[in-house]
Amino acid sequence: MTPRSVLVVGESLAGTTAARELRALGHTGPVTIIGAERHGAYSRPPLSKAVLKDPGPYDPPVQGFDGLDIDIVRSPATAADMSRRTVTTADGREFRYDALIITTGAEARRLAAPGRRGELVLRTLDDARLLRSRLQTAASALVVGAGFLGMEVASACAARGIPVTVVDVDRPLERVLGGYLSAAITARAEAYGIRCLRTSGFATLAGDPVHGVTLPGGTELTADLVVSCAGETPCTDWLAGTGLADQLGVGIDSDCATAVPGVFAAGDVTCLRGGDPGPDRRAPFWSNAVAQGKVAAASALGLPPAGPPYDDYFWTEVAGLALKVVGPLPAIGEPTTVDGSLDEGRALLTWKHPDGRSTVVAYGMRKRVTALRALAEPVSTQ
Ligand SMILES: Cc1cc2nc3c(=O)[nH]c(=O)nc-3n(C[C@H](O)[C@H](O)[C@H](O)COP(=O)(O)OP(=O)(O)OC[C@H]3O[C@@H](n4cnc5c(N)ncnc54)[C@H](O)[C@@H]3O)c2cc1C
């Protein structure tokens, strides 16, 4: 049955993609988006890149719905009642729906206990503006976590000439990209002015206000600013009592359907339950949120999704190097170098997998994503 009204909770990438897709698929009934941020929808990837590096003021481009007749409510959802099909917002209003799409994303995981001051994180526009203002006067920085976000923040510090140390139990980006790329990126980061410190256990934050980190052996490192880039936590508090979420987020199947009929989810709030392409997985990346937003919209209308509920393209910028990746990760072992070389700082690399697919990496090399996708496709044996 085609739903009359669709309620989307979460006004960001997955939510706005889903809302646009509902209209693109011909849905003419009411569509309402409930958002929590006063800024409305904006893109997060620039927050850890250009926004931290560029000195000028940053106002994100407005992401409107030009004539699509979509109602926007700016008050966070606080509760949902699956049997009555309602969502309640902080300002006391109640919204009924025929189909619900959950796109509340994630928030930065904090290492300090609630109430402890001084820990910086980076998830929102407000976080980015605060961090940028602190970078203007900082003489030293510590970043906890050597994943994408941590390495991007460290790169921004180094680009500003601020001595920066990144602390992690793993090598930079090793968990996601594998050892080969991690080694290349670590060498590049060190040459760029980023000190990468691998610890034997988890570091903890020191002081209140936070002024450093304590390493497993008890050594304390101090800095003017300490930024935790320790992952993200799905925003599911408002779903308490619905049984829809666990610590990995809202479980979805390949149609972005949850365990409750008429309720779908997309983006960083989700965890794709086993099966294709493997075990339960969270994939909190931009192109994944777009793919799932589209699938959730189609499924909410009872239509077959046009594509899979994942997209394994992502990009990052570390130590002045743009990296684009398509295909399964981590990439284990030595790649085939299709073009350029790591020494030149520009290379096109591929890793071939037993199922015929490849992981393709443009390392500091300008390449269109469509070209990378084509290279990553399984080679036909016919
Ligand atoms: C700094 C930064 C840099 C990034 N860079 C890259 C990159 O280079 N490449 C890449 O592939 N990915 C990158 N990402 C990841 C990418 O931005 C995310 O995957 C994407 O934003 C996910 O979109 P989403 O809509 O699922 O969630 P979000 O963008 O988290 O949006 C969820 C929205 O829901 C709102 N919300 C939460 N709770 C409620 C509630 N109770 N009621 C109503 N609304 C609520 C939130 O306020 C938020 O606006 C980056 C992320 C960050 C933070």
The ligand as a Gaussian input file, in Angstrom:
#p B3LYP/6-31G(d) Opt

LIG

0 1
 C       33.830000      16.381000       9.849000
 C       33.364000      15.267000       8.966000
 C       34.012000      15.015000       7.761000
 C       33.591000      13.984000       6.935000
 N       34.268000      13.757000       5.770000
 C       33.873000      12.740000       4.969000
 C       34.571000      12.466000       3.759000
 O       35.570000      13.122000       3.420000
 N       34.139000      11.431000       2.982000
 C       33.051000      10.673000       3.323000
 O       32.696000       9.757000       2.586000
 N       32.365000      10.913000       4.464000
 C       32.753000      11.929000       5.290000
 N       32.070000      12.171000       6.456000
 C       30.892000      11.337000       6.790000
 C       29.605000      11.922000       6.210000
 O       29.536000      13.297000       6.410000
 C       28.438000      11.219000       6.886000
 O       28.491000       9.869000       6.484000
 C       27.087000      11.824000       6.519000
 O       26.980000      13.121000       7.023000
 C       25.959000      10.960000       7.087000
 O       24.747000      11.583000       6.839000
 P       23.461000      11.260000       7.705000
 O       22.386000      12.088000       7.110000
 O       23.273000       9.802000       7.823000
 O       23.814000      11.733000       9.193000
 P       24.213000      13.143000       9.779000
 O       24.971000      13.933000       8.773000
 O       24.850000      12.856000      11.105000
 O       22.837000      13.861000      10.038000
 C       21.892000      13.430000      10.959000
 C       21.024000      14.610000      11.334000
 O       20.026000      14.164000      12.227000
 C       19.895000      15.105000      13.264000
 N       19.337000      14.474000      14.467000
 C       19.955000      13.735000      15.408000
 N       19.094000      13.377000      16.370000
 C       17.890000      13.902000      16.025000
 C       16.600000      13.888000      16.606000
 N       16.363000      13.241000      17.763000
 N       15.596000      14.535000      15.974000
 C       15.822000      15.172000      14.805000
 N       17.017000      15.233000      14.206000
 C       18.050000      14.597000      14.807000
 C       21.309000      15.603000      13.483000
 O       21.298000      16.859000      14.146000
 C       21.804000      15.702000      12.054000
 O       21.506000      16.955000      11.486000
 C       32.475000      13.193000       7.314000
 C       31.841000      13.425000       8.533000
 C       32.270000      14.447000       9.358000
 C       31.583000      14.680000      10.682000

